[in-house]
Amino acid sequence: MWFVGCRGCKYQEPYFKALYNKFLNKNISFISFCLYSDREEAENYITKNEIPGDHYILNVKQTEQFEKIYEISSYPTYLIFDKYKKLQYGDAPRPNSEGIEKLLQTLIKYSGL
């Protein structure tokens, strides 16, 4: 989860892109939910900055529901779901975290991602 203007989100972009490229064709999907942002502004930002993955831009009501369901209180926030759409990590490590690649490899191998 991220929003346009989020400094921490912007900082994570190169790490996210590298992680995305490393796991391309590894039976894993990267889905981004943009919150608190104007749709056109978000679409332009995604295009201009070449953010990979699938993108969903949520309206205010959807954002509030998402934050409540997944107890989101800071941004960016990363969630990891298995192939059955079951939440595995509600506050997953950020793309620049040392152990994120190993965690994803382990989940792919043992959890059916």
Backbone as JSON Lines, residues from 0, in Angstrom:
{"i":0,"aa":"M","n":[0.84,-1.16,0.0],"ca":[0.0,0.0,0.0],"c":[0.9,1.23,0.0]}
{"i":1,"aa":"W","n":[0.5,2.2,-0.81],"ca":[1.3,3.4,-0.94],"c":[0.42,4.55,-1.38]}
{"i":2,"aa":"F","n":[0.96,5.75,-1.4],"ca":[0.25,6.89,-1.95],"c":[1.24,7.86,-2.58]}
{"i":3,"aa":"V","n":[0.76,8.62,-3.54],"ca":[1.59,9.62,-4.21],"c":[2.0,10.65,-3.15]}
{"i":4,"aa":"G","n":[3.27,10.97,-3.11],"ca":[3.77,11.94,-2.14],"c":[4.36,11.31,-0.89]}
{"i":5,"aa":"C","n":[4.25,10.01,-0.76],"ca":[4.79,9.28,0.39],"c":[6.31,9.14,0.21]}
{"i":6,"aa":"R","n":[7.08,9.76,1.09],"ca":[8.55,9.71,0.97],"c":[9.09,8.3,1.13]}
{"i":7,"aa":"G","n":[8.58,7.58,2.11],"ca":[9.02,6.2,2.32],"c":[8.69,5.3,1.14]}
{"i":8,"aa":"C","n":[7.55,5.56,0.52],"ca":[7.14,4.79,-0.66],"c":[8.1,5.06,-1.81]}
{"i":9,"aa":"K","n":[8.42,6.33,-2.01],"ca":[9.35,6.73,-3.08],"c":[10.72,6.11,-2.83]}
{"i":10,"aa":"Y","n":[11.17,6.09,-1.59],"ca":[12.47,5.52,-1.24],"c":[12.52,4.03,-1.59]}
{"i":11,"aa":"Q","n":[11.42,3.33,-1.42],"ca":[11.37,1.89,-1.66],"c":[11.29,1.52,-3.14]}
{"i":12,"aa":"E","n":[10.95,2.47,-4.01],"ca":[10.74,2.18,-5.44],"c":[11.87,1.4,-6.11]}
{"i":13,"aa":"P","n":[13.12,1.84,-6.02],"ca":[14.17,1.08,-6.72],"c":[14.33,-0.33,-6.16]}
{"i":14,"aa":"Y","n":[14.13,-0.49,-4.87],"ca":[14.22,-1.81,-4.25],"c":[13.06,-2.69,-4.7]}
{"i":15,"aa":"F","n":[11.87,-2.08,-4.78],"ca":[10.69,-2.81,-5.25],"c":[10.88,-3.28,-6.69]}
{"i":16,"aa":"K","n":[11.39,-2.39,-7.54],"ca":[11.63,-2.74,-8.94],"c":[12.63,-3.89,-9.05]}
{"i":17,"aa":"A","n":[13.69,-3.84,-8.27],"ca":[14.71,-4.9,-8.29],"c":[14.11,-6.22,-7.81]}
{"i":18,"aa":"L","n":[13.31,-6.17,-6.75],"ca":[12.67,-7.37,-6.22],"c":[11.7,-7.95,-7.25]}
{"i":19,"aa":"Y","n":[10.93,-7.08,-7.87],"ca":[10.0,-7.49,-8.92],"c":[10.75,-8.22,-10.03]}
{"i":20,"aa":"N","n":[11.82,-7.63,-10.51],"ca":[12.59,-8.23,-11.61],"c":[13.23,-9.55,-11.2]}
{"i":21,"aa":"K","n":[13.67,-9.64,-9.96],"ca":[14.3,-10.88,-9.48],"c":[13.29,-12.03,-9.43]}
{"i":22,"aa":"F","n":[12.04,-11.71,-9.13],"ca":[11.02,-12.75,-8.98],"c":[10.07,-12.85,-10.18]}
{"i":23,"aa":"L","n":[10.41,-12.17,-11.24],"ca":[9.64,-12.26,-12.47],"c":[9.63,-13.71,-12.94]}
{"i":24,"aa":"N","n":[8.47,-14.22,-13.31],"ca":[8.3,-15.61,-13.77],"c":[8.6,-16.64,-12.68]}
{"i":25,"aa":"K","n":[8.4,-16.27,-11.42],"ca":[8.62,-17.2,-10.31],"c":[7.31,-17.56,-9.61]}
{"i":26,"aa":"N","n":[6.2,-17.46,-10.33],"ca":[4.89,-17.8,-9.78],"c":[4.53,-16.91,-8.59]}
{"i":27,"aa":"I","n":[4.81,-15.63,-8.74],"ca":[4.49,-14.66,-7.69],"c":[3.96,-13.4,-8.37]}
{"i":28,"aa":"S","n":[2.99,-12.77,-7.75],"ca":[2.41,-11.54,-8.3],"c":[2.69,-10.38,-7.35]}
{"i":29,"aa":"F","n":[2.98,-9.25,-7.92],"ca":[3.16,-8.03,-7.13],"c":[1.99,-7.11,-7.45]}
{"i":30,"aa":"I","n":[1.2,-6.83,-6.43],"ca":[0.0,-6.02,-6.6],"c":[0.14,-4.8,-5.7]}
{"i":31,"aa":"S","n":[-0.06,-3.64,-6.29],"ca":[0.05,-2.38,-5.54],"c":[-1.32,-1.75,-5.39]}
{"i":32,"aa":"F","n":[-1.59,-1.29,-4.18],"ca":[-2.82,-0.56,-3.9],"c":[-2.45,0.87,-3.56]}
{"i":33,"aa":"C","n":[-2.88,1.78,-4.39],"ca":[-2.61,3.19,-4.18],"c":[-3.79,3.8,-3.42]}
{"i":34,"aa":"L","n":[-3.49,4.46,-2.31],"ca":[-4.5,5.04,-1.44],"c":[-4.31,6.55,-1.36]}
{"i":35,"aa":"Y","n":[-5.35,7.24,-0.97],"ca":[-5.27,8.68,-0.71],"c":[-4.7,9.48,-1.87]}
{"i":36,"aa":"S","n":[-4.93,9.05,-3.08],"ca":[-4.38,9.75,-4.24],"c":[-5.44,9.92,-5.31]}
{"i":37,"aa":"D","n":[-5.37,11.02,-6.0],"ca":[-6.23,11.26,-7.15],"c":[-5.92,10.21,-8.22]}
{"i":38,"aa":"R","n":[-6.95,9.64,-8.82],"ca":[-6.76,8.56,-9.81],"c":[-5.82,8.97,-10.94]}
{"i":39,"aa":"E","n":[-6.07,10.12,-11.54],"ca":[-5.24,10.55,-12.67],"c":[-3.8,10.79,-12.22]}
{"i":40,"aa":"E","n":[-3.63,11.41,-11.08],"ca":[-2.29,11.67,-10.55],"c":[-1.56,10.35,-10.29]}
{"i":41,"aa":"A","n":[-2.26,9.38,-9.72],"ca":[-1.66,8.07,-9.44],"c":[-1.29,7.35,-10.73]}
{"i":42,"aa":"E","n":[-2.19,7.36,-11.7],"ca":[-1.9,6.7,-12.98],"c":[-0.69,7.33,-13.67]}
{"i":43,"aa":"N","n":[-0.62,8.65,-13.64],"ca":[0.53,9.35,-14.23],"c":[1.82,9.01,-13.5]}
{"i":44,"aa":"Y","n":[1.75,8.94,-12.18],"ca":[2.93,8.62,-11.37],"c":[3.43,7.21,-11.69]}
{"i":45,"aa":"I","n":[2.53,6.27,-11.76],"ca":[2.87,4.87,-12.06],"c":[3.54,4.78,-13.43]}
{"i":46,"aa":"T","n":[2.96,5.46,-14.41],"ca":[3.51,5.44,-15.77],"c":[4.86,6.13,-15.83]}
{"i":47,"aa":"K","n":[4.93,7.34,-15.3],"ca":[6.17,8.13,-15.35],"c":[7.33,7.41,-14.66]}
{"i":48,"aa":"N","n":[7.05,6.78,-13.52],"ca":[8.1,6.14,-12.73],"c":[8.27,4.65,-13.05]}
{"i":49,"aa":"E","n":[7.51,4.18,-14.04],"ca":[7.6,2.8,-14.5],"c":[7.54,1.8,-13.34]}
{"i":50,"aa":"I","n":[6.49,1.94,-12.54],"ca":[6.29,1.04,-11.4],"c":[5.71,-0.26,-11.94]}
{"i":51,"aa":"P","n":[6.41,-1.38,-11.75],"ca":[5.92,-2.65,-12.29],"c":[4.81,-3.26,-11.43]}
{"i":52,"aa":"G","n":[4.17,-4.27,-11.97],"ca":[3.15,-5.01,-11.24],"c":[1.75,-4.58,-11.63]}
{"i":53,"aa":"D","n":[0.78,-5.12,-10.92],"ca":[-0.62,-4.79,-11.12],"c":[-0.99,-3.69,-10.13]}
{"i":54,"aa":"H","n":[-1.77,-2.72,-10.59],"ca":[-2.08,-1.56,-9.76],"c":[-3.58,-1.37,-9.6]}
{"i":55,"aa":"Y","n":[-3.97,-1.04,-8.37],"ca":[-5.35,-0.71,-8.06],"c":[-5.33,0.61,-7.3]}
{"i":56,"aa":"I","n":[-6.14,1.53,-7.75],"ca":[-6.23,2.84,-7.1],"c":[-7.56,2.87,-6.36]}
{"i":57,"aa":"L","n":[-7.49,2.94,-5.05],"ca":[-8.69,2.82,-4.23],"c":[-9.3,4.19,-3.93]}
{"i":58,"aa":"N","n":[-10.63,4.2,-3.85],"ca":[-11.31,5.43,-3.45],"c":[-11.29,5.52,-1.92]}
{"i":59,"aa":"V","n":[-11.85,6.58,-1.37],"ca":[-11.79,6.81,0.07],"c":[-12.44,5.68,0.86]}
{"i":60,"aa":"K","n":[-13.62,5.25,0.43],"ca":[-14.32,4.18,1.15],"c":[-13.52,2.88,1.12]}
{"i":61,"aa":"Q","n":[-12.98,2.53,-0.03],"ca":[-12.16,1.32,-0.15],"c":[-10.91,1.43,0.71]}
{"i":62,"aa":"T","n":[-10.3,2.61,0.72],"ca":[-9.1,2.83,1.53],"c":[-9.41,2.61,3.0]}
{"i":63,"aa":"E","n":[-10.5,3.18,3.48],"ca":[-10.88,3.03,4.89],"c":[-11.13,1.57,5.24]}
{"i":64,"aa":"Q","n":[-11.79,0.84,4.35],"ca":[-12.03,-0.58,4.58],"c":[-10.72,-1.37,4.63]}
{"i":65,"aa":"F","n":[-9.85,-1.1,3.69],"ca":[-8.56,-1.77,3.61],"c":[-7.76,-1.54,4.89]}
{"i":66,"aa":"E","n":[-7.68,-0.28,5.31],"ca":[-6.92,0.06,6.52],"c":[-7.48,-0.65,7.75]}
{"i":67,"aa":"K","n":[-8.79,-0.74,7.82],"ca":[-9.42,-1.39,8.96],"c":[-9.19,-2.9,8.94]}
{"i":68,"aa":"I","n":[-9.44,-3.53,7.81],"ca":[-9.3,-4.98,7.69],"c":[-7.87,-5.44,7.96]}
{"i":69,"aa":"Y","n":[-6.9,-4.73,7.39],"ca":[-5.51,-5.16,7.49],"c":[-4.7,-4.37,8.53]}
{"i":70,"aa":"E","n":[-5.4,-3.55,9.33],"ca":[-4.78,-2.8,10.43],"c":[-3.55,-2.02,9.96]}
{"i":71,"aa":"I","n":[-3.73,-1.25,8.93],"ca":[-2.64,-0.47,8.34],"c":[-2.55,0.88,9.04]}
{"i":72,"aa":"S","n":[-1.36,1.21,9.5],"ca":[-1.18,2.48,10.19],"c":[0.02,3.28,9.68]}
{"i":73,"aa":"S","n":[0.78,2.71,8.75],"ca":[1.92,3.43,8.19],"c":[2.13,3.0,6.75]}
{"i":74,"aa":"Y","n":[2.86,3.85,6.03],"ca":[3.08,3.58,4.61],"c":[4.55,3.75,4.27]}
{"i":75,"aa":"P","n":[5.06,2.99,3.34],"ca":[4.36,1.92,2.63],"c":[4.14,0.71,3.53]}
{"i":76,"aa":"T","n":[3.14,-0.07,3.19],"ca":[2.85,-1.31,3.89],"c":[2.86,-2.44,2.87]}
{"i":77,"aa":"Y","n":[3.44,-3.55,3.26],"ca":[3.53,-4.71,2.36],"c":[2.85,-5.89,3.02]}
{"i":78,"aa":"L","n":[1.99,-6.55,2.26],"ca":[1.28,-7.75,2.71],"c":[1.68,-8.89,1.79]}
{"i":79,"aa":"I","n":[1.77,-10.08,2.35],"ca":[2.07,-11.26,1.53],"c":[0.94,-12.26,1.71]}
{"i":80,"aa":"F","n":[0.33,-12.64,0.58],"ca":[-0.74,-13.63,0.56],"c":[-0.25,-14.87,-0.17]}
{"i":81,"aa":"D","n":[-0.79,-16.02,0.2],"ca":[-0.45,-17.24,-0.55],"c":[-1.38,-17.37,-1.75]}
{"i":82,"aa":"K","n":[-1.21,-18.44,-2.5],"ca":[-2.01,-18.6,-3.73],"c":[-3.48,-18.83,-3.44]}
{"i":83,"aa":"Y","n":[-3.82,-19.11,-2.18],"ca":[-5.21,-19.31,-1.79],"c":[-5.81,-18.01,-1.23]}
{"i":84,"aa":"K","n":[-5.06,-16.91,-1.38],"ca":[-5.46,-15.58,-0.93],"c":[-5.52,-15.48,0.59]}
{"i":85,"aa":"K","n":[-4.78,-16.34,1.26],"ca":[-4.68,-16.29,2.71],"c":[-3.49,-15.42,3.09]}
{"i":86,"aa":"L","n":[-3.74,-14.49,4.0],"ca":[-2.68,-13.59,4.44],"c":[-1.61,-14.37,5.18]}
{"i":87,"aa":"Q","n":[-0.38,-14.27,4.72],"ca":[0.76,-14.92,5.37],"c":[1.52,-13.94,6.26]}
{"i":88,"aa":"Y","n":[1.68,-12.72,5.79],"ca":[2.37,-11.68,6.55],"c":[1.61,-10.37,6.42]}
{"i":89,"aa":"G","n":[1.13,-9.85,7.55],"ca":[0.37,-8.62,7.56],"c":[1.24,-7.37,7.58]}
{"i":90,"aa":"D","n":[2.46,-7.54,7.97],"ca":[3.41,-6.42,7.96],"c":[4.74,-6.98,7.46]}
{"i":91,"aa":"A","n":[4.75,-7.32,6.19],"ca":[5.91,-7.97,5.57],"c":[7.1,-7.01,5.52]}
{"i":92,"aa":"P","n":[8.3,-7.56,5.47],"ca":[9.49,-6.71,5.35],"c":[9.43,-5.86,4.07]}
{"i":93,"aa":"R","n":[10.03,-4.71,4.14],"ca":[10.08,-3.82,2.98],"c":[11.07,-4.34,1.95]}
{"i":94,"aa":"P","n":[10.93,-3.91,0.71],"ca":[11.82,-4.41,-0.36],"c":[13.31,-4.21,-0.1]}
{"i":95,"aa":"N","n":[13.68,-3.22,0.69],"ca":[15.1,-3.01,0.98],"c":[15.58,-3.81,2.18]}
{"i":96,"aa":"S","n":[14.7,-4.58,2.8],"ca":[15.07,-5.39,3.96],"c":[15.96,-6.54,3.56]}
{"i":97,"aa":"E","n":[16.91,-6.83,4.41],"ca":[17.91,-7.85,4.12],"c":[17.3,-9.23,3.85]}
{"i":98,"aa":"G","n":[16.28,-9.62,4.59],"ca":[15.75,-10.97,4.47],"c":[14.57,-11.18,3.54]}
{"i":99,"aa":"I","n":[14.14,-10.14,2.83],"ca":[12.92,-10.26,2.03],"c":[13.05,-11.28,0.91]}
{"i":100,"aa":"E","n":[14.19,-11.33,0.23],"ca":[14.34,-12.29,-0.87],"c":[14.29,-13.72,-0.35]}
{"i":101,"aa":"K","n":[14.96,-13.98,0.74],"ca":[14.96,-15.33,1.32],"c":[13.55,-15.69,1.79]}
{"i":102,"aa":"L","n":[12.86,-14.75,2.39],"ca":[11.49,-14.99,2.84],"c":[10.59,-15.37,1.67]}
{"i":103,"aa":"L","n":[10.66,-14.62,0.59],"ca":[9.83,-14.92,-0.59],"c":[10.2,-16.27,-1.19]}
{"i":104,"aa":"Q","n":[11.49,-16.57,-1.27],"ca":[11.92,-17.87,-1.8],"c":[11.39,-19.01,-0.94]}
{"i":105,"aa":"T","n":[11.45,-18.83,0.37],"ca":[10.95,-19.85,1.29],"c":[9.44,-20.03,1.14]}
{"i":106,"aa":"L","n":[8.72,-18.93,1.05],"ca":[7.27,-19.01,0.89],"c":[6.89,-19.66,-0.43]}
{"i":107,"aa":"I","n":[7.61,-19.35,-1.48],"ca":[7.33,-19.98,-2.77],"c":[7.55,-21.48,-2.67]}
{"i":108,"aa":"K","n":[8.61,-21.86,-2.01],"ca":[8.96,-23.28,-1.92],"c":[8.02,-24.07,-1.0]}
{"i":109,"aa":"Y","n":[7.68,-23.51,0.15],"ca":[6.95,-24.28,1.16],"c":[5.49,-23.91,1.36]}
{"i":110,"aa":"S","n":[5.09,-22.72,0.96],"ca":[3.73,-22.28,1.26],"c":[2.81,-22.22,0.06]}
{"i":111,"aa":"G","n":[3.31,-22.55,-1.08],"ca":[2.44,-22.57,-2.25],"c":[2.19,-21.22,-2.88]}
{"i":112,"aa":"L","n":[3.09,-20.29,-2.7],"ca":[2.93,-19.01,-3.39],"c":[3.12,-19.21,-4.87]}
